[in-house]
C-alpha cells in the first residue's frame, strides 16, 4: 500500500497545479477581490498548502507504525466515504 500511495501523490501534483492555473486564468475579471486570481482565493490556497505540508510531516512520523493491511482498508473506506459524499 505504501508503494501505491507514494506513486500516486507525485502524479497528482502536476494535475493539481495545471488545474489551479487554468481555473485562475478562466476566471480572470469575473471575481473581484484583493486575494483572488480568477476563481482561486489565494489566501485559502496558502492555508491549504500550509495544512498539507503539516499533514505530510505528521504522516511521516505516524504512518510507518501503521500496519500495511490496516492502512489499505482505511484507504478503501475513505474512498467509499468520498464516493458517497459525491453522490449525495
mmCIF file as gemmi writes it, N, C-alpha and C atoms, coordinates in Angstrom:
data_model
loop_
_atom_site.group_PDB
_atom_site.id
_atom_site.type_symbol
_atom_site.label_atom_id
_atom_site.label_alt_id
_atom_site.label_comp_id
_atom_site.label_asym_id
_atom_site.label_entity_id
_atom_site.label_seq_id
_atom_site.pdbx_PDB_ins_code
_atom_site.Cartn_x
_atom_site.Cartn_y
_atom_site.Cartn_z
_atom_site.occupancy
_atom_site.B_iso_or_equiv
_atom_site.pdbx_formal_charge
_atom_site.auth_seq_id
_atom_site.auth_asym_id
_atom_site.pdbx_PDB_model_num
ATOM 1 N N . UNK Axp A 1 ? 0.831 -1.195 0 1 0 ? 1 A 1
ATOM 2 C CA . UNK Axp A 1 ? 0 0 0 1 0 ? 1 A 1
ATOM 3 C C . UNK Axp A 1 ? 0.868 1.248 0 1 0 ? 1 A 1
ATOM 4 N N . UNK Axp A 2 ? 1.953 1.22 0.771 1 0 ? 2 A 1
ATOM 5 C CA . UNK Axp A 2 ? 2.782 2.423 0.831 1 0 ? 2 A 1
ATOM 6 C C . UNK Axp A 2 ? 3.422 2.725 -0.516 1 0 ? 2 A 1
ATOM 7 N N . UNK Axp A 3 ? 3.643 1.691 -1.34 1 0 ? 3 A 1
ATOM 8 C CA . UNK Axp A 3 ? 4.204 1.937 -2.666 1 0 ? 3 A 1
ATOM 9 C C . UNK Axp A 3 ? 3.164 2.575 -3.59 1 0 ? 3 A 1
ATOM 10 N N . UNK Axp A 4 ? 1.91 2.169 -3.443 1 0 ? 4 A 1
ATOM 11 C CA . UNK Axp A 4 ? 0.833 2.759 -4.257 1 0 ? 4 A 1
ATOM 12 C C . UNK Axp A 4 ? 0.639 4.229 -3.922 1 0 ? 4 A 1
ATOM 13 N N . UNK Axp A 5 ? 0.599 4.531 -2.641 1 0 ? 5 A 1
ATOM 14 C CA . UNK Axp A 5 ? 0.383 5.908 -2.208 1 0 ? 5 A 1
ATOM 15 C C . UNK Axp A 5 ? 1.562 6.78 -2.612 1 0 ? 5 A 1
ATOM 16 N N . UNK Axp A 6 ? 2.775 6.258 -2.464 1 0 ? 6 A 1
ATOM 17 C CA . UNK Axp A 6 ? 3.948 7.06 -2.814 1 0 ? 6 A 1
ATOM 18 C C . UNK Axp A 6 ? 4.03 7.302 -4.311 1 0 ? 6 A 1
ATOM 19 N N . UNK Axp A 7 ? 3.44 6.446 -5.127 1 0 ? 7 A 1
ATOM 20 C CA . UNK Axp A 7 ? 3.431 6.663 -6.573 1 0 ? 7 A 1
ATOM 21 C C . UNK Axp A 7 ? 2.29 7.586 -6.994 1 0 ? 7 A 1
ATOM 22 N N . UNK Axp A 8 ? 1.181 7.573 -6.273 1 0 ? 8 A 1
ATOM 23 C CA . UNK Axp A 8 ? 0.017 8.371 -6.662 1 0 ? 8 A 1
ATOM 24 C C . UNK Axp A 8 ? 0.21 9.858 -6.358 1 0 ? 8 A 1
ATOM 25 N N . UNK Axp A 9 ? 0.826 10.18 -5.242 1 0 ? 9 A 1
ATOM 26 C CA . UNK Axp A 9 ? 0.961 11.583 -4.856 1 0 ? 9 A 1
ATOM 27 C C . UNK Axp A 9 ? 1.777 12.415 -5.842 1 0 ? 9 A 1
ATOM 28 N N . UNK Axp A 10 ? 2.956 11.975 -6.295 1 0 ? 10 A 1
ATOM 29 C CA . UNK Axp A 10 ? 3.692 12.796 -7.268 1 0 ? 10 A 1
ATOM 30 C C . UNK Axp A 10 ? 2.954 12.947 -8.592 1 0 ? 10 A 1
ATOM 31 N N . UNK Axp A 11 ? 2.128 11.984 -8.936 1 0 ? 11 A 1
ATOM 32 C CA . UNK Axp A 11 ? 1.383 12.092 -10.185 1 0 ? 11 A 1
ATOM 33 C C . UNK Axp A 11 ? 0.233 13.088 -10.078 1 0 ? 11 A 1
ATOM 34 N N . UNK Axp A 12 ? -0.285 13.303 -8.883 1 0 ? 12 A 1
ATOM 35 C CA . UNK Axp A 12 ? -1.407 14.224 -8.729 1 0 ? 12 A 1
ATOM 36 C C . UNK Axp A 12 ? -0.956 15.686 -8.647 1 0 ? 12 A 1
ATOM 37 N N . UNK Axp A 13 ? 0.288 15.937 -8.305 1 0 ? 13 A 1
ATOM 38 C CA . UNK Axp A 13 ? 0.767 17.316 -8.16 1 0 ? 13 A 1
ATOM 39 C C . UNK Axp A 13 ? 0.712 18.086 -9.486 1 0 ? 13 A 1
ATOM 40 N N . UNK Axp A 14 ? 1.224 17.558 -10.61 1 0 ? 14 A 1
ATOM 41 C CA . UNK Axp A 14 ? 1.125 18.324 -11.86 1 0 ? 14 A 1
ATOM 42 C C . UNK Axp A 14 ? -0.314 18.567 -12.298 1 0 ? 14 A 1
ATOM 43 N N . UNK Axp A 15 ? -1.181 17.603 -12.072 1 0 ? 15 A 1
ATOM 44 C CA . UNK Axp A 15 ? -2.597 17.773 -12.433 1 0 ? 15 A 1
ATOM 45 C C . UNK Axp A 15 ? -3.205 18.899 -11.613 1 0 ? 15 A 1
ATOM 46 N N . UNK Axp A 16 ? -2.93 18.943 -10.318 1 0 ? 16 A 1
ATOM 47 C CA . UNK Axp A 16 ? -3.485 19.978 -9.448 1 0 ? 16 A 1
ATOM 48 C C . UNK Axp A 16 ? -2.949 21.36 -9.809 1 0 ? 16 A 1
ATOM 49 N N . UNK Axp A 17 ? -1.672 21.459 -10.122 1 0 ? 17 A 1
ATOM 50 C CA . UNK Axp A 17 ? -1.078 22.755 -10.47 1 0 ? 17 A 1
ATOM 51 C C . UNK Axp A 17 ? -1.667 23.282 -11.78 1 0 ? 17 A 1
ATOM 52 N N . UNK Axp A 18 ? -1.743 22.439 -12.79 1 0 ? 18 A 1
ATOM 53 C CA . UNK Axp A 18 ? -2.296 22.867 -14.078 1 0 ? 18 A 1
ATOM 54 C C . UNK Axp A 18 ? -3.769 23.24 -13.933 1 0 ? 18 A 1
ATOM 55 N N . UNK Axp A 19 ? -4.533 22.456 -13.183 1 0 ? 19 A 1
ATOM 56 C CA . UNK Axp A 19 ? -5.954 22.759 -12.987 1 0 ? 19 A 1
ATOM 57 C C . UNK Axp A 19 ? -6.14 24.079 -12.248 1 0 ? 19 A 1
ATOM 58 N N . UNK Axp A 20 ? -5.319 24.347 -11.243 1 0 ? 20 A 1
ATOM 59 C CA . UNK Axp A 20 ? -5.426 25.598 -10.495 1 0 ? 20 A 1
ATOM 60 C C . UNK Axp A 20 ? -5.094 26.797 -11.381 1 0 ? 20 A 1
ATOM 61 N N . UNK Axp A 21 ? -4.037 26.678 -12.156 1 0 ? 21 A 1
ATOM 62 C CA . UNK Axp A 21 ? -3.67 27.776 -13.056 1 0 ? 21 A 1
ATOM 63 C C . UNK Axp A 21 ? -4.749 28.028 -14.103 1 0 ? 21 A 1
ATOM 64 N N . UNK Axp A 22 ? -5.306 26.969 -14.656 1 0 ? 22 A 1
ATOM 65 C CA . UNK Axp A 22 ? -6.368 27.121 -15.654 1 0 ? 22 A 1
ATOM 66 C C . UNK Axp A 22 ? -7.627 27.711 -15.03 1 0 ? 22 A 1
ATOM 67 N N . UNK Axp A 23 ? -7.981 27.26 -13.842 1 0 ? 23 A 1
ATOM 68 C CA . UNK Axp A 23 ? -9.151 27.773 -13.136 1 0 ? 23 A 1
ATOM 69 C C . UNK Axp A 23 ? -8.967 29.256 -12.816 1 0 ? 23 A 1
ATOM 70 N N . UNK Axp A 24 ? -7.765 29.631 -12.458 1 0 ? 24 A 1
ATOM 71 C CA . UNK Axp A 24 ? -7.474 31.042 -12.215 1 0 ? 24 A 1
ATOM 72 C C . UNK Axp A 24 ? -7.536 31.867 -13.484 1 0 ? 24 A 1
ATOM 73 N N . UNK Axp A 25 ? -6.969 31.349 -14.55 1 0 ? 25 A 1
ATOM 74 C CA . UNK Axp A 25 ? -6.947 32.077 -15.822 1 0 ? 25 A 1
ATOM 75 C C . UNK Axp A 25 ? -8.351 32.25 -16.396 1 0 ? 25 A 1
ATOM 76 N N . UNK Axp A 26 ? -9.155 31.207 -16.34 1 0 ? 26 A 1
ATOM 77 C CA . UNK Axp A 26 ? -10.502 31.282 -16.905 1 0 ? 26 A 1
ATOM 78 C C . UNK Axp A 26 ? -11.412 32.22 -16.109 1 0 ? 26 A 1
ATOM 79 N N . UNK Axp A 27 ? -11.089 32.465 -14.871 1 0 ? 27 A 1
ATOM 80 C CA . UNK Axp A 27 ? -11.92 33.34 -14.046 1 0 ? 27 A 1
ATOM 81 C C . UNK Axp A 27 ? -11.418 34.765 -13.954 1 0 ? 27 A 1
ATOM 82 N N . UNK Axp A 28 ? -10.407 35.099 -14.734 1 0 ? 28 A 1
ATOM 83 C CA . UNK Axp A 28 ? -9.853 36.456 -14.679 1 0 ? 28 A 1
ATOM 84 C C . UNK Axp A 28 ? -10.946 37.488 -14.973 1 0 ? 28 A 1
ATOM 85 N N . UNK Axp A 29 ? -11.077 38.463 -14.078 1 0 ? 29 A 1
ATOM 86 C CA . UNK Axp A 29 ? -12.057 39.523 -14.253 1 0 ? 29 A 1
ATOM 87 C C . UNK Axp A 29 ? -13.467 39.16 -13.832 1 0 ? 29 A 1
ATOM 88 N N . UNK Axp A 30 ? -13.728 37.938 -13.449 1 0 ? 30 A 1
ATOM 89 C CA . UNK Axp A 30 ? -15.083 37.53 -13.075 1 0 ? 30 A 1
ATOM 90 C C . UNK Axp A 30 ? -15.325 37.604 -11.58 1 0 ? 30 A 1
ATOM 91 N N . UNK Axp A 31 ? -14.253 37.555 -10.785 1 0 ? 31 A 1
ATOM 92 C CA . UNK Axp A 31 ? -14.363 37.654 -9.332 1 0 ? 31 A 1
ATOM 93 C C . UNK Axp A 31 ? -13.452 38.792 -8.896 1 0 ? 31 A 1
ATOM 94 N N . UNK Axp A 32 ? -14.02 39.737 -8.181 1 0 ? 32 A 1
ATOM 95 C CA . UNK Axp A 32 ? -13.199 40.864 -7.726 1 0 ? 32 A 1
ATOM 96 C C . UNK Axp A 32 ? -12.876 40.685 -6.253 1 0 ? 32 A 1
ATOM 97 N N . UNK Axp A 33 ? -11.698 41.037 -5.909 1 0 ? 33 A 1
ATOM 98 C CA . UNK Axp A 33 ? -11.267 40.932 -4.523 1 0 ? 33 A 1
ATOM 99 C C . UNK Axp A 33 ? -9.75 40.987 -4.468 1 0 ? 33 A 1
ATOM 100 N N . UNK Axp A 34 ? -9.223 41.383 -3.318 1 0 ? 34 A 1
ATOM 101 C CA . UNK Axp A 34 ? -7.772 41.545 -3.226 1 0 ? 34 A 1
ATOM 102 C C . UNK Axp A 34 ? -7.005 40.224 -3.189 1 0 ? 34 A 1
ATOM 103 N N . UNK Axp A 35 ? -7.655 39.135 -2.82 1 0 ? 35 A 1
ATOM 104 C CA . UNK Axp A 35 ? -6.95 37.866 -2.653 1 0 ? 35 A 1
ATOM 105 C C . UNK Axp A 35 ? -7.324 36.845 -3.72 1 0 ? 35 A 1
ATOM 106 N N . UNK Axp A 36 ? -7.749 37.296 -4.886 1 0 ? 36 A 1
ATOM 107 C CA . UNK Axp A 36 ? -8.217 36.362 -5.903 1 0 ? 36 A 1
ATOM 108 C C . UNK Axp A 36 ? -7.353 36.414 -7.146 1 0 ? 36 A 1
ATOM 109 N N . UNK Axp A 37 ? -7.076 35.238 -7.68 1 0 ? 37 A 1
ATOM 110 C CA . UNK Axp A 37 ? -6.51 35.075 -9.018 1 0 ? 37 A 1
ATOM 111 C C . UNK Axp A 37 ? -7.56 34.306 -9.801 1 0 ? 37 A 1
ATOM 112 N N . UNK Axp A 38 ? -8.398 35.015 -10.536 1 0 ? 38 A 1
ATOM 113 C CA . UNK Axp A 38 ? -9.536 34.383 -11.192 1 0 ? 38 A 1
ATOM 114 C C . UNK Axp A 38 ? -10.504 33.871 -10.141 1 0 ? 38 A 1
ATOM 115 N N . UNK Axp A 39 ? -10.832 32.596 -10.23 1 0 ? 39 A 1
ATOM 116 C CA . UNK Axp A 39 ? -11.73 31.976 -9.249 1 0 ? 39 A 1
ATOM 117 C C . UNK Axp A 39 ? -10.985 31.476 -8.004 1 0 ? 39 A 1
ATOM 118 N N . UNK Axp A 40 ? -9.669 31.55 -7.992 1 0 ? 40 A 1
ATOM 119 C CA . UNK Axp A 40 ? -8.859 30.972 -6.924 1 0 ? 40 A 1
ATOM 120 C C . UNK Axp A 40 ? -8.612 32.005 -5.834 1 0 ? 40 A 1
ATOM 121 N N . UNK Axp A 41 ? -9.015 31.689 -4.615 1 0 ? 41 A 1
ATOM 122 C CA . UNK Axp A 41 ? -8.748 32.542 -3.46 1 0 ? 41 A 1
ATOM 123 C C . UNK Axp A 41 ? -7.338 32.204 -2.968 1 0 ? 41 A 1
ATOM 124 N N . UNK Axp A 42 ? -6.41 33.146 -3.132 1 0 ? 42 A 1
ATOM 125 C CA . UNK Axp A 42 ? -5.013 32.892 -2.811 1 0 ? 42 A 1
ATOM 126 C C . UNK Axp A 42 ? -4.775 32.711 -1.309 1 0 ? 42 A 1
ATOM 127 N N . UNK Axp A 43 ? -5.573 33.366 -0.48 1 0 ? 43 A 1
ATOM 128 C CA . UNK Axp A 43 ? -5.439 33.201 0.964 1 0 ? 43 A 1
ATOM 129 C C . UNK Axp A 43 ? -5.781 31.767 1.379 1 0 ? 43 A 1
ATOM 130 N N . UNK Axp A 44 ? -6.882 31.254 0.864 1 0 ? 44 A 1
ATOM 131 C CA . UNK Axp A 44 ? -7.282 29.878 1.161 1 0 ? 44 A 1
ATOM 132 C C . UNK Axp A 44 ? -6.282 28.891 0.562 1 0 ? 44 A 1
ATOM 133 N N . UNK Axp A 45 ? -5.782 29.185 -0.63 1 0 ? 45 A 1
ATOM 134 C CA . UNK Axp A 45 ? -4.769 28.33 -1.242 1 0 ? 45 A 1
ATOM 135 C C . UNK Axp A 45 ? -3.532 28.234 -0.354 1 0 ? 45 A 1
ATOM 136 N N . UNK Axp A 46 ? -3.101 29.353 0.189 1 0 ? 46 A 1
ATOM 137 C CA . UNK Axp A 46 ? -1.956 29.361 1.097 1 0 ? 46 A 1
ATOM 138 C C . UNK Axp A 46 ? -2.207 28.551 2.353 1 0 ? 46 A 1
ATOM 139 N N . UNK Axp A 47 ? -3.407 28.692 2.921 1 0 ? 47 A 1
ATOM 140 C CA . UNK Axp A 47 ? -3.761 27.913 4.116 1 0 ? 47 A 1
ATOM 141 C C . UNK Axp A 47 ? -3.8 26.414 3.821 1 0 ? 47 A 1
ATOM 142 N N . UNK Axp A 48 ? -4.315 26.053 2.653 1 0 ? 48 A 1
ATOM 143 C CA . UNK Axp A 48 ? -4.338 24.643 2.274 1 0 ? 48 A 1
ATOM 144 C C . UNK Axp A 48 ? -2.929 24.088 2.096 1 0 ? 48 A 1
ATOM 145 N N . UNK Axp A 49 ? -2.042 24.882 1.529 1 0 ? 49 A 1
ATOM 146 C CA . UNK Axp A 49 ? -0.654 24.441 1.359 1 0 ? 49 A 1
ATOM 147 C C . UNK Axp A 49 ? 0.03 24.223 2.706 1 0 ? 49 A 1
ATOM 148 N N . UNK Axp A 50 ? -0.161 25.158 3.634 1 0 ? 50 A 1
ATOM 149 C CA . UNK Axp A 50 ? 0.445 25.026 4.963 1 0 ? 50 A 1
ATOM 150 C C . UNK Axp A 50 ? -0.119 23.799 5.685 1 0 ? 50 A 1
ATOM 151 N N . UNK Axp A 51 ? -1.431 23.608 5.613 1 0 ? 51 A 1
ATOM 152 C CA . UNK Axp A 51 ? -2.05 22.457 6.264 1 0 ? 51 A 1
ATOM 153 C C . UNK Axp A 51 ? -1.592 21.151 5.617 1 0 ? 51 A 1
ATOM 154 N N . UNK Axp A 52 ? -1.426 21.148 4.304 1 0 ? 52 A 1
ATOM 155 C CA . UNK Axp A 52 ? -0.951 19.954 3.607 1 0 ? 52 A 1
ATOM 156 C C . UNK Axp A 52 ? 0.469 19.587 3.997 1 0 ? 52 A 1
ATOM 157 N N . UNK Axp A 53 ? 1.33 20.59 4.097 1 0 ? 53 A 1
ATOM 158 C CA . UNK Axp A 53 ? 2.715 20.333 4.499 1 0 ? 53 A 1
ATOM 159 C C . UNK Axp A 53 ? 2.761 19.826 5.94 1 0 ? 53 A 1
ATOM 160 N N . UNK Axp A 54 ? 1.932 20.404 6.811 1 0 ? 54 A 1
ATOM 161 C CA . UNK Axp A 54 ? 1.871 19.923 8.195 1 0 ? 54 A 1
ATOM 162 C C . UNK Axp A 54 ? 1.348 18.488 8.249 1 0 ? 54 A 1
ATOM 163 N N . UNK Axp A 55 ? 0.379 18.16 7.412 1 0 ? 55 A 1
ATOM 164 C CA . UNK Axp A 55 ? -0.14 16.794 7.353 1 0 ? 55 A 1
ATOM 165 C C . UNK Axp A 55 ? 0.899 15.798 6.863 1 0 ? 55 A 1
ATOM 166 N N . UNK Axp A 56 ? 1.71 16.217 5.904 1 0 ? 56 A 1
ATOM 167 C CA . UNK Axp A 56 ? 2.777 15.346 5.416 1 0 ? 56 A 1
ATOM 168 C C . UNK Axp A 56 ? 3.798 15.085 6.52 1 0 ? 56 A 1
ATOM 169 N N . UNK Axp A 57 ? 4.171 16.129 7.248 1 0 ? 57 A 1
ATOM 170 C CA . UNK Axp A 57 ? 5.135 15.963 8.345 1 0 ? 57 A 1
ATOM 171 C C . UNK Axp A 57 ? 4.577 15.027 9.421 1 0 ? 57 A 1
ATOM 172 N N . UNK Axp A 58 ? 3.286 15.175 9.73 1 0 ? 58 A 1
ATOM 173 C CA . UNK Axp A 58 ? 2.646 14.302 10.721 1 0 ? 58 A 1
ATOM 174 C C . UNK Axp A 58 ? 2.591 12.864 10.221 1 0 ? 58 A 1
ATOM 175 N N . UNK Axp A 59 ? 2.218 12.691 8.965 1 0 ? 59 A 1
ATOM 176 C CA . UNK Axp A 59 ? 2.079 11.338 8.403 1 0 ? 59 A 1
ATOM 177 C C . UNK Axp A 59 ? 3.421 10.614 8.33 1 0 ? 59 A 1
ATOM 178 N N . UNK Axp A 60 ? 4.491 11.347 8.08 1 0 ? 60 A 1
ATOM 179 C CA . UNK Axp A 60 ? 5.817 10.709 8.02 1 0 ? 60 A 1
ATOM 180 C C . UNK Axp A 60 ? 6.182 10.059 9.348 1 0 ? 60 A 1
ATOM 181 N N . UNK Axp A 61 ? 5.727 10.653 10.424 1 0 ? 61 A 1
ATOM 182 C CA . UNK Axp A 61 ? 6.062 10.115 11.745 1 0 ? 61 A 1
ATOM 183 C C . UNK Axp A 61 ? 5.105 9.024 12.195 1 0 ? 61 A 1
ATOM 184 N N . UNK Axp A 62 ? 3.836 9.132 11.815 1 0 ? 62 A 1
ATOM 185 C CA . UNK Axp A 62 ? 2.817 8.222 12.337 1 0 ? 62 A 1
ATOM 186 C C . UNK Axp A 62 ? 2.581 7.014 11.426 1 0 ? 62 A 1
ATOM 187 N N . UNK Axp A 63 ? 2.514 7.225 10.119 1 0 ? 63 A 1
ATOM 188 C CA . UNK Axp A 63 ? 2.127 6.142 9.22 1 0 ? 63 A 1
ATOM 189 C C . UNK Axp A 63 ? 3.089 4.965 9.165 1 0 ? 63 A 1
ATOM 190 N N . UNK Axp A 64 ? 4.391 5.134 9.315 1 0 ? 64 A 1
ATOM 191 C CA . UNK Axp A 64 ? 5.242 3.938 9.288 1 0 ? 64 A 1
ATOM 192 C C . UNK Axp A 64 ? 4.902 2.933 10.386 1 0 ? 64 A 1
ATOM 193 N N . UNK Axp A 65 ? 4.279 3.372 11.46 1 0 ? 65 A 1
ATOM 194 C CA . UNK Axp A 65 ? 3.928 2.44 12.546 1 0 ? 65 A 1
ATOM 195 C C . UNK Axp A 65 ? 2.588 1.747 12.311 1 0 ? 65 A 1
ATOM 196 N N . UNK Axp A 66 ? 1.833 2.16 11.29 1 0 ? 66 A 1
ATOM 197 C CA . UNK Axp A 66 ? 0.533 1.547 10.991 1 0 ? 66 A 1
ATOM 198 C C . UNK Axp A 66 ? 0.756 0.338 10.076 1 0 ? 66 A 1
ATOM 199 N N . UNK Axp A 67 ? 0.118 -0.783 10.398 1 0 ? 67 A 1
ATOM 200 C CA . UNK Axp A 67 ? 0.221 -1.99 9.583 1 0 ? 67 A 1
ATOM 201 C C . UNK Axp A 67 ? -0.285 -1.713 8.164 1 0 ? 67 A 1
ATOM 202 N N . UNK Axp A 68 ? 0.388 -2.295 7.175 1 0 ? 68 A 1
ATOM 203 C CA . UNK Axp A 68 ? 0.057 -2.043 5.777 1 0 ? 68 A 1
ATOM 204 C C . UNK Axp A 68 ? -1.364 -2.512 5.434 1 0 ? 68 A 1
ATOM 205 N N . UNK Axp A 69 ? -1.798 -3.628 5.981 1 0 ? 69 A 1
ATOM 206 C CA . UNK Axp A 69 ? -3.159 -4.116 5.698 1 0 ? 69 A 1
ATOM 207 C C . UNK Axp A 69 ? -4.215 -3.184 6.28 1 0 ? 69 A 1
ATOM 208 N N . UNK Axp A 70 ? -3.965 -2.682 7.483 1 0 ? 70 A 1
ATOM 209 C CA . UNK Axp A 70 ? -4.892 -1.735 8.098 1 0 ? 70 A 1
ATOM 210 C C . UNK Axp A 70 ? -4.944 -0.447 7.288 1 0 ? 70 A 1
ATOM 211 N N . UNK Axp A 71 ? -3.796 0.011 6.835 1 0 ? 71 A 1
ATOM 212 C CA . UNK Axp A 71 ? -3.736 1.228 6.021 1 0 ? 71 A 1
ATOM 213 C C . UNK Axp A 71 ? -4.521 1.047 4.729 1 0 ? 71 A 1
ATOM 214 N N . UNK Axp A 72 ? -4.394 -0.111 4.097 1 0 ? 72 A 1
ATOM 215 C CA . UNK Axp A 72 ? -5.121 -0.379 2.857 1 0 ? 72 A 1
ATOM 216 C C . UNK Axp A 72 ? -6.629 -0.376 3.095 1 0 ? 72 A 1
ATOM 217 N N . UNK Axp A 73 ? -7.072 -0.963 4.193 1 0 ? 73 A 1
ATOM 218 C CA . UNK Axp A 73 ? -8.512 -0.993 4.495 1 0 ? 73 A 1
ATOM 219 C C . UNK Axp A 73 ? -9.056 0.402 4.796 1 0 ? 73 A 1
ATOM 220 N N . UNK Axp A 74 ? -8.305 1.183 5.536 1 0 ? 74 A 1
ATOM 221 C CA . UNK Axp A 74 ? -8.731 2.555 5.837 1 0 ? 74 A 1
ATOM 222 C C . UNK Axp A 74 ? -8.788 3.382 4.565 1 0 ? 74 A 1
ATOM 223 N N . UNK Axp A 75 ? -7.834 3.173 3.676 1 0 ? 75 A 1
ATOM 224 C CA . UNK Axp A 75 ? -7.801 3.915 2.407 1 0 ? 75 A 1
ATOM 225 C C . UNK Axp A 75 ? -9.034 3.603 1.561 1 0 ? 75 A 1
ATOM 226 N N . UNK Axp A 76 ? -9.38 2.33 1.457 1 0 ? 76 A 1
ATOM 227 C CA . UNK Axp A 76 ? -10.573 1.944 0.697 1 0 ? 76 A 1
ATOM 228 C C . UNK Axp A 76 ? -11.83 2.508 1.357 1 0 ? 76 A 1
ATOM 229 N N . UNK Axp A 77 ? -11.903 2.463 2.674 1 0 ? 77 A 1
ATOM 230 C CA . UNK Axp A 77 ? -13.041 3.036 3.393 1 0 ? 77 A 1
ATOM 231 C C . UNK Axp A 77 ? -13.158 4.534 3.115 1 0 ? 77 A 1
ATOM 232 N N . UNK Axp A 78 ? -12.037 5.227 3.105 1 0 ? 78 A 1
ATOM 233 C CA . UNK Axp A 78 ? -12.043 6.656 2.798 1 0 ? 78 A 1
ATOM 234 C C . UNK Axp A 78 ? -12.546 6.911 1.386 1 0 ? 78 A 1
ATOM 235 N N . UNK Axp A 79 ? -12.13 6.099 0.433 1 0 ? 79 A 1
ATOM 236 C CA . UNK Axp A 79 ? -12.613 6.252 -0.941 1 0 ? 79 A 1
ATOM 237 C C . UNK Axp A 79 ? -14.118 6.03 -1.036 1 0 ? 79 A 1
ATOM 238 N N . UNK Axp A 80 ? -14.637 5.071 -0.294 1 0 ? 80 A 1
ATOM 239 C CA . UNK Axp A 80 ? -16.086 4.815 -0.285 1 0 ? 80 A 1
ATOM 240 C C . UNK Axp A 80 ? -16.825 6.004 0.32 1 0 ? 80 A 1
ATOM 241 N N . UNK Axp A 81 ? -16.303 6.564 1.4 1 0 ? 81 A 1
ATOM 242 C CA . UNK Axp A 81 ? -16.933 7.735 2.026 1 0 ? 81 A 1
ATOM 243 C C . UNK Axp A 81 ? -16.962 8.91 1.058 1 0 ? 81 A 1
ATOM 244 N N . UNK Axp A 82 ? -15.875 9.118 0.336 1 0 ? 82 A 1
ATOM 245 C CA . UNK Axp A 82 ? -15.828 10.214 -0.647 1 0 ? 82 A 1
ATOM 246 C C . UNK Axp A 82 ? -16.822 9.959 -1.766 1 0 ? 82 A 1
ATOM 247 N N . UNK Axp A 83 ? -16.923 8.728 -2.228 1 0 ? 83 A 1
ATOM 248 C CA . UNK Axp A 83 ? -17.895 8.392 -3.283 1 0 ? 83 A 1
ATOM 249 C C . UNK Axp A 83 ? -19.315 8.666 -2.821 1 0 ? 83 A 1
ATOM 250 N N . UNK Axp A 84 ? -19.638 8.289 -1.601 1 0 ? 84 A 1
ATOM 251 C CA . UNK Axp A 84 ? -20.977 8.557 -1.063 1 0 ? 84 A 1
ATOM 252 C C . UNK Axp A 84 ? -21.22 10.053 -0.962 1 0 ? 84 A 1
ATOM 253 N N . UNK Axp A 85 ? -20.224 10.809 -0.506 1 0 ? 85 A 1
ATOM 254 C CA . UNK Axp A 85 ? -20.377 12.265 -0.39 1 0 ? 85 A 1
ATOM 255 C C . UNK Axp A 85 ? -20.597 12.908 -1.751 1 0 ? 85 A 1
ATOM 256 N N . UNK Axp A 86 ? -19.922 12.415 -2.764 1 0 ? 86 A 1
ATOM 257 C CA . UNK Axp A 86 ? -20.077 12.965 -4.105 1 0 ? 86 A 1
ATOM 258 C C . UNK Axp A 86 ? -21.47 12.638 -4.661 1 0 ? 86 A 1
ATOM 259 N N . UNK Axp A 87 ? -21.941 11.448 -4.389 1 0 ? 87 A 1
ATOM 260 C CA . UNK Axp A 87 ? -23.266 11.034 -4.905 1 0 ? 87 A 1
ATOM 261 C C . UNK Axp A 87 ? -24.418 11.773 -4.228 1 0 ? 87 A 1
ATOM 262 N N . UNK Axp A 88 ? -24.204 12.255 -3.024 1 0 ? 88 A 1
ATOM 263 C CA . UNK Axp A 88 ? -25.269 12.985 -2.324 1 0 ? 88 A 1
ATOM 264 C C . UNK Axp A 88 ? -25.3 14.36 -2.885 1 0 ? 88 A 1
